[in-house]
Amino acid sequence: MKLLAIIGGSGLTHLRNLTVRERRVMRTPYGEPSAPMVFGLVGEHAVVFLPRHGHGHTIAPHSVNYQANIWALRECGVSHVIAVNAVGAINTALAPGTLVLPDQIIDYTHGRAHTFFGSHPEPVTHIDFTDPYCEALRAALRDGAARAGIALAAQGTYAATQGPRFETAAEIRKFERDGADIVGMTGMPEAALARELDLCYASLAVVANYAAGKADDAIDLHAIERYLESGMAQARTLLEHAIPRLHGE
């Protein structure tokens, strides 16, 4: 039986359509997760929800304990993870409010605990990360979008940056030359850690703004909040339709 977890990012600190059954405080060998695990139902399907930045959105992207979060989800019996990420658009065809289903990622982060391997005496372990996202879960999200009548950009390359500051225009030009379409601060090492624990993981990205230098105006935090609110509402609806698809309905 599949158990799905949803990791909420900026703008998604709780699921309004989740009927809560239990909140569970977890301990891991890597410390405490961002918040207690919230167990509940979306429709008739069991879901675990975890707000990446804490319930009060107090944990900055570079300070998230990604190891503890992913380890705790696995310990809860989770097999599939949908990570919701707020991003900026490098590809200007992706207007604010757009939902994107990335299929590739480039890691520009540094100094983050990025692996479960290497801290204990054991053979060197490598994972295949050619395709960083689980195609079965991506298919469920595509189908959920179609069922809900929600427009979804079905591919794109995510540039994962360190944060918490936004990027310079020159950095964005570099990422664009590298082939990135969207930019965010939480995509890595979360995706790689999930792969190390054999979790089926996919990202659902909500475009909150044009990246630095991609619009005439400076980045406006109030505008970002507005686009996140509308984009996350669409993301919730998409998830409601995708979850039954994951269970073969």
Beta strands, then each sheet from edge to edge (+ up, - down):
strand 1: 4-8
strand 2: 19-24
strand 3: 37-42
strand 4: 45-51
strand 5: 80-89
strand 6: 99-100
strand 7: 104-107
strand 8: 152-153
strand 9: 157-160
strand 10: 182-184
strand 11: 200-210
sheet 1: 2+ 3- 4+ 1+ 5+ 10- 9- 7-
sheet 2: 2+ 3- 4+ 1+ 5+ 11+ 6- 8-
end
